[in-house]
Amino acid sequence: MSSRESVLDRDRAAVAGGRLGRIIVAYVLAAFAGALARTFGLIAQETAVRGFAAMIETNGLSALVAVPLFSGLVVFLAAAPFVTAFLVFAEAGGARARALYVAAGAVIGPLAQALIGVFDASGRPTNLALYGLAAVAGAIAGWVYWTVAVRAAPPAPPRLEAARRGEPHF
């Protein structure tokens, strides 16, 4: 292995290490953003039906803090298998289009909601409006993920094969 290939391998490892950290932070932020959007939607719906004061009286003021935090954890866990599958596809293909991540979030949101419904012990069916809210929250989460992990990410290092052939790699 030449010294040029060694430098490229070292650069590739450094970028990959930085990308992994960025991916993890972006996923945590996206899950929390999705939980905030979902909570806002639920509060807006209940406020429209019953009024804000009645909603606070029933749920308590602490629900405005506790619900997004616990929802963020639930969203993080429920969406993980779907997000992992999508990110493997996106990272392997070098996908960087914002619309792709927003659309993926809009699909993953309802999938995560369905998974939550499988483990819901209440026995109540999930209403259709909650799936719509999950799609909107997922789209917001996809945008947050794209903003942190993709848009702000450095470009991938040049491919080693191109460098071996002596092709330019800008």
Secondary structure, DSSP 8 states (H G I E B T S, - for coil): --HHHHHHHHHHHHHHHHHHHHHHHHHHHHHHHHHHHHHHHHHHHHHHHH-HHHHHHHH-TTHHHHHHHHHHHHHHHHHHHHHHHHHHHHHHHT---HHHHHHHHHHHHHHHHHHHHHH-TT-----HHHHHHHHHHHHHHHHHHIIIIIITS------HHHHHTT----
